[in-house]
Amino acid sequence: MRTSLVALAALLVPAAALADVLVDNVNGIQTDAQARVQRFDGLLIGNDGKVKQLLVRGQPRPAAEHRIDGGGRTMLPGLIDAHGHIIGLGFAALQLDLTGTSSLADLQARLKAYAEANPQVRWIQGRGWNQELWADKRFPTAADLDAVVSDRPVWLGRVDGHAAVANSAALTAAGITPATKAPEGGRIDKGLFVDAAMPLVESKIPAPAAAEYDAALAKAQQLMLSVGLTAAADMGTSPDDWAALLRAGEAGRLKVRLLSYAGGMQAMRSIAGGRPTDWLFADRLRLVGVKLYSDGALGSRGAWLKAPYHDKPDTRGLPLLTPAQLDEQARAAVASGHQVAVHAIGDAANEMVLKGLAAAGAANGARRARIEHAQVVDPKDLALFKRYSVIASMQPTHQTSDRLMAEARLGPDRLEGAYAWLTMVDLGVPLAFGSDFPVEHPNPFPGLSAAVSRQDLKGAPAGGWLPAERVPFGRALHGFTRAAAYAGFAERQVGSLEPGKWADFIIVDRDVGAVDPQALGQTQVLETWVAGKKQWERSVSVPPGERG
């Protein structure tokens, strides 16, 4: 009887689950609270998946049931994207990918190939086109899509998510006619829908089934893990998104940590009873706050500017919230305990949001109000971030993608205060970094490279674009780790490898603290670990002649 009980206990509580693990002989790199680079060479992980001890060179190695030799490879804390769209990333990967299209003809060719390969798809949806990469820079029209696909609806989003183009079948399905007027904050032009006009079509697209949401979430997690992201803020969670996140958590399929921000006031009131949640599923999911939009994007000329666009003087962009609406929504969010995060790209939008958050009581140190993007800020308004204790949540790869377009939109005399990372740091503003995936690729290493160089992966422009705004490597890494955690009230759980925090870490193929910016941007992730367990590993291709 005694033997049977022992055997049963062994089955119920495997010995491996109770063992501490020492990961030794690594080239560990992280930052301290002041963004100074720290080096370490060993990590002791407890049986609960949390860090027990961080070890530096020369320090005695503790006893552990299991030891893993890191082989001198570089270890980093799991990287955190402070601004992404989780389900959107998954759907973008499963739908028509228009990223990098070089011309309208290229877009049409990809659409034709996708339509022929997917005859069962009722509505063809895709995303990623950017007319700024095309020679003529003309926005696509319904007629352009009709020339390729006319037998079913087509809806193709611009890279920034703030404009989309429909074919005639989609216009008909949505009940759009030449007499249809764009709502306030939106624009319709020959099948192109900008900002607040987009729901006129999107609301008529058949909703994905639950299984499709689950597949999108699974795909997004796979992509995140493959580039070293162990956590991300989901900026704009819908009730259907939240349901998919809960299903994954309950089934044990949440492999990364997600900080959820409800997408607007209606979603905020619908998710989790209208209140933020505690951490769920062993700190894998938490509803933190609400995401609001104050304007659109520069690329579609929807960003709200103080002065007219340099390349289109008849417009200053599209405010999506009035000061009164911002005040009402921010006060309601604060009253329900939500952190407030507001999309603001243009200088007029940033000024309104900064002052509005302060007036509504959303901007103080404890509430950690955030402005998402903060791309173009009037230099005289930059200090308001510090005065009102507002976090700047910014995306380095937006600068490398947008610089030529930003010059065209703003003109040469209005670039001061654009993508002003180092100025934010010097002012003492918390600076969190992300990518805004799927607008940009989720890979954080090109973001780290852009942050330290103000150059793209080809080294352009020489010397960097507005190079005075470059940040040191430690500050860039801090932005993708500790600061991104702080921005989402997650600094006690993740962001650094310290006793009591989760053992979320990655192994990469180079010493990221000792390479040039372009090499930094090409870093490859070899392994991704969450809570002390390996969740992803890069497969090694073996040439056919060398197979055993």
MOSULKA-V638146 format. One line per field, one symbol per residue. burial: + if it has 9 or more other ideal C-beta (glycine too) atoms within 8 Angstrom, else -. A space follows every 10 residues. Layout:
burial: ???
This chain:
burial: ---------+ --------++ ++++-+++++ +---+-++++ ++++++--++ ++-+++---- -+-+-+---+ --++++++++ ++++++++++ +++-++++-- +--+-+++-+ ++-++----- --++++++++ +--+-----+ ++++++-++- -+++++++++ ++++++++++ +--+-+---+ -+---+++-- ++++++++-+ ++--+--+-+ -+++++++++ ++++++++++ ++++++++-+ +++++++++- --++-+++++ +++++-++-- +----++-++ +-++++++++ ++++++++++ +++++--+++ -----+++++ +----++-++ ++++-+-+++ ++++++++++ ++++++++-+ ++++--++++ ++++++++-- ++-+++-+++ ++++++++++ -++-++++++ +--++-++++ +++++-+-+- ++++++++++ ++-+++++++ +++++-+--- ---+++--++ +-++++++++ ++++++++++ +-+++++--- ++++++++-+ -+----++++ +-+-++++++ ++--++-+-- --------
